[in-house]
Amino acid sequence: MKNENSKKSWLIGGVATGLAAGLIFFATNKNARSKVTNTFEAVSCRTNEWLQFIRDNREPFVNHIRSSAERVATIVEDASEDIQTIVESSQQLKEHTFDILGTIQEAKEEFEELATKLKHPDELGEDLANLEESNRKQFPTSESDNEEPTSTT
C-alpha cells in the first residue's frame, strides 16, 4: 500500500514538474508562444466555420439523418422477415426429419423381420406358400385349353 502511494506521488510530482517546465518554456520563448496561439486560433476559427455551416444547412443534415434512419429501419424489418421465414422453414424441416426417421424405423423393423424369417426357412416356406395362394389369380379357361392338340404330321 505504501509502495503504491509512493508511485502515485512520484507520478503526480513528475506531471507537475513537466507542466511547470512547459509553462516556463512557453512564457520565455516568444516564437513558441506565437505558434501555440496561432494554432489555437486556427482551430477555433475552423470550428466556428463548421458550426456556422451546420447551422445554415441544418435541414439537409436532418433530412439525411432521417432518410438514413428509415433505410436502417427498412433493412431491420426485412431481416426480421427473413429470420421469421428461416424459423418457419427450420420447423418444417424438423417435422420432415421426424417423418423420415419414422419411415426409416419402419423399414428397419421390416428388414429385421425379414432377416428373422430368412434365418428360419421353415417359417418362411409357410409364409411364401400363403403369399402365393393369396396373390395367385385364376385366369378364365379358354376353349383352346379344353381342346386336344392336333398333330399335323
C-alpha positions in Angstrom: 0.0 0.0 0.0 2.8 2.3 0.9 4.6 1.4 -2.3 1.5 2.4 -4.4 1.2 5.7 -2.7 4.9 6.5 -3.3 4.5 5.6 -7.0 1.4 7.9 -7.3 3.3 10.7 -5.6 6.2 10.3 -8.0 3.8 10.3 -10.9 2.0 13.4 -9.7 5.3 15.1 -9.0 6.6 14.3 -12.5 3.5 15.6 -14.2 3.6 18.8 -12.1 7.3 19.3 -12.9 6.6 18.7 -16.6 3.8 21.2 -16.7 5.9 23.8 -14.8 8.8 23.3 -17.2 6.4 23.6 -20.3 4.8 26.8 -18.9 8.3 28.3 -18.2 9.4 27.4 -21.8 6.3 28.9 -23.4 6.5 32.0 -21.2 10.1 32.7 -22.1 10.0 31.7 -25.8 8.1 34.2 -27.9 8.2 32.0 -31.1 6.7 29.0 -29.3 4.0 31.2 -27.7 3.0 32.6 -31.1 2.9 29.1 -32.7 0.6 27.8 -29.9 -1.7 30.8 -30.1 -1.8 30.7 -33.9 -2.7 27.0 -33.8 -5.5 27.6 -31.2 -6.8 30.5 -33.2 -6.9 28.4 -36.4 -8.6 25.5 -34.7 -11.1 27.9 -33.1 -11.8 29.6 -36.5 -12.2 26.3 -38.3 -14.6 25.0 -35.6 -16.7 28.2 -35.8 -16.9 27.8 -39.6 -18.1 24.2 -39.3 -20.7 25.2 -36.7 -21.9 28.0 -38.9 -22.1 25.7 -41.9 -24.1 23.2 -40.0 -26.5 25.9 -38.7 -27.0 27.2 -42.2 -27.6 23.8 -43.7 -29.4 22.2 -40.7 -32.4 21.0 -42.7 -30.5 18.9 -45.3 -28.5 17.2 -42.4 -31.7 16.4 -40.5 -33.3 15.0 -43.7 -30.3 13.0 -44.5 -30.2 11.5 -41.0 -33.9 10.8 -41.2 -33.6 9.0 -44.5 -30.7 7.0 -43.2 -32.7 6.0 -40.1 -35.7 5.0 -42.4 -33.4 2.8 -44.5 -32.0 1.2 -41.4 -35.5 0.5 -40.2 -36.5 -1.0 -43.5 -33.4 -3.2 -43.5 -34.1 -4.4 -40.0 -37.7 -5.2 -40.9 -36.6 -7.2 -44.0 -34.0 -9.0 -41.9 -36.7 -9.8 -39.3 -39.0 -11.2 -42.0 -36.1 -13.3 -43.3 -35.4 -14.6 -39.9 -39.1 -15.5 -39.5 -39.0 -17.4 -42.8 -35.9 -19.2 -41.7 -37.5 -20.2 -38.4 -40.6 -21.5 -40.2 -38.5 -23.4 -42.7 -36.5 -25.0 -39.9 -39.6 -26.1 -38.1 -40.9 -27.7 -41.3 -37.5 -29.3 -41.8 -37.7 -30.7 -38.3 -41.2 -32.1 -39.0 -39.9 -33.7 -42.2 -36.9 -35.1 -40.3 -39.2 -36.8 -37.8 -41.3 -38.3 -40.7 -38.1 -39.6 -42.4 -36.9 -41.1 -39.1 -40.2 -42.8 -38.6 -40.1 -44.3 -42.1 -36.5 -45.4 -41.6 -37.5 -47.1 -38.3 -40.4 -48.9 -40.0 -38.1 -50.1 -42.8 -35.6 -51.3 -40.2 -38.2 -53.3 -38.4 -39.4 -54.8 -41.7 -35.8 -55.8 -42.6 -35.3 -57.3 -39.1 -38.4 -59.3 -39.5 -37.3 -60.5 -42.9 -33.9 -61.4 -41.6 -35.5 -63.4 -38.8 -37.6 -65.2 -41.3 -34.6 -65.9 -43.5 -32.8 -67.4 -40.6 -35.8 -69.8 -40.0 -36.6 -71.1 -43.5 -39.4 -73.4 -42.3 -41.5 -70.4 -41.2 -40.5 -68.7 -44.5 -41.8 -71.6 -46.6 -45.3 -71.4 -45.0 -45.4 -67.6 -45.4 -44.4 -67.8 -49.0 -47.0 -70.5 -49.7 -49.7 -68.4 -48.0 -48.5 -65.4 -50.0 -48.5 -67.3 -53.3 -52.0 -68.6 -52.6 -53.4 -65.2 -51.7 -51.8 -63.5 -54.7 -52.5 -66.2 -57.3 -55.1 -65.2 -59.8 -57.4 -67.6 -61.6 -57.5 -66.9 -65.3 -60.7 -67.9 -67.0 -60.3 -71.1 -69.1 -60.4 -70.7 -72.8 -61.8 -73.1 -75.3 -58.4 -73.8 -76.7 -57.3 -75.1 -73.3 -60.0 -77.8 -73.5 -59.2 -79.0 -77.0 -56.9 -81.8 -77.8 -53.8 -81.0 -79.6 -53.9 -82.0 -83.2 -50.9 -83.3 -85.0 -50.0 -82.2 -88.4 -47.7 -84.9 -89.5 
